[in-house]
């Protein structure tokens, strides 16, 4: 009936469907009430059974059965389809013998209550299974802050910094909790990444704090209060209501070459610049050289390099040891090979990524300047200053650092050198006893 109803309901209107359903129901009622005198099923013919001396047929074909899964058996009854479907089944009615099944004895096979599925009874002589011990908890290493490391497990803090160099780091709240030349990022001390290029202006990755610039000139940076908080050659500029360090001591052929989008660009020009509020926002120069000024140009208040600046070559660029100095900083270091442009730094750091602050002896004076660096960490063997991440190689051929903050790795002590830089800062270095 379900199949007939579904077909009719698609092809007829509601009234016609009801009429058809009633007619089919009458045919089935007539089959159920056929009166034939009988004593056993065989006297009723095919698809019928003898019930109370009357031949009764519920169905003639399987499709006459109304319940899903039923078929019409040889006695005209709708039964569940199965292995015995369509065969005579005993009924407890008058006129036919009722077979009696013997009750099996209690010890007959197959009468035991089966065990629950997936239940296994172990033999009595099997010892209990030992409970496995909990997984080992990593034991903290002995590495102190600034000690070299290969993994977190080497450090007492369980934190091995691996962004630029591998050293044991520690938790922090501000940069003041970290060694000079480091920043507090995500609650731990990391080497300052100011000046790292190739960062994503949309997400800021992979910078510790900010990615700033134009699509062709972007770099990692951080917040500042004045130019003294920035790396050499960087100005502290107001960007969207936030003051950050901006690289300006670099050449440009067009303003898009400058992170700030502002510059004195083209042949014979001095390169990039940035917005400023006072001269203290502009890069600090070597002691004895004229300072930057903060002036209005084309409606913008920007950092203006002094008259002694003759070119736009950036820090690290090759320069002439004699003749015209084309370094934007105005300082050419002839102690490197080849000579290269450099700029002032401080014992607190003050150099961009790839440079370290180096005490340079010059005509009886000690100048703190940015010098190119390598990858060797504190205590590792070095042959020259630029082998080390800090740009400092001791006379005993191991990497060291300026330690005005008093911090040294295990096995070293912060010692005075008896030398003072031209800005009045005593020079102290981490040394082995």
Secondary structure as GFF3:
##gff-version 3
##sequence-region A 1 433
A	DSSP	alpha_helix	2	11	.	.	.	ID=ss1
A	DSSP	alpha_helix	14	32	.	.	.	ID=ss2
A	DSSP	three_ten_helix	41	44	.	.	.	ID=ss3
A	DSSP	beta_strand	49	51	.	.	.	ID=ss4
A	DSSP	beta_strand	54	56	.	.	.	ID=ss5
A	DSSP	three_ten_helix	62	64	.	.	.	ID=ss6
A	DSSP	beta_strand	70	72	.	.	.	ID=ss7
A	DSSP	beta_strand	78	80	.	.	.	ID=ss8
A	DSSP	three_ten_helix	152	154	.	.	.	ID=ss9
A	DSSP	beta_strand	160	161	.	.	.	ID=ss10
A	DSSP	beta_strand	167	168	.	.	.	ID=ss11
A	DSSP	three_ten_helix	175	177	.	.	.	ID=ss12
A	DSSP	beta_strand	182	185	.	.	.	ID=ss13
A	DSSP	beta_strand	188	191	.	.	.	ID=ss14
A	DSSP	beta_strand	210	214	.	.	.	ID=ss15
A	DSSP	beta_strand	217	221	.	.	.	ID=ss16
A	DSSP	three_ten_helix	227	229	.	.	.	ID=ss17
A	DSSP	beta_strand	234	239	.	.	.	ID=ss18
A	DSSP	beta_strand	242	247	.	.	.	ID=ss19
A	DSSP	three_ten_helix	255	257	.	.	.	ID=ss20
A	DSSP	beta_strand	263	264	.	.	.	ID=ss21
A	DSSP	beta_strand	271	272	.	.	.	ID=ss22
A	DSSP	three_ten_helix	279	281	.	.	.	ID=ss23
A	DSSP	beta_strand	293	297	.	.	.	ID=ss24
A	DSSP	beta_strand	300	304	.	.	.	ID=ss25
A	DSSP	beta_strand	332	333	.	.	.	ID=ss26
A	DSSP	beta_strand	340	341	.	.	.	ID=ss27
A	DSSP	beta_strand	355	362	.	.	.	ID=ss28
A	DSSP	beta_strand	365	372	.	.	.	ID=ss29
A	DSSP	three_ten_helix	385	387	.	.	.	ID=ss30
A	DSSP	beta_strand	413	420	.	.	.	ID=ss31
A	DSSP	beta_strand	426	431	.	.	.	ID=ss32
###
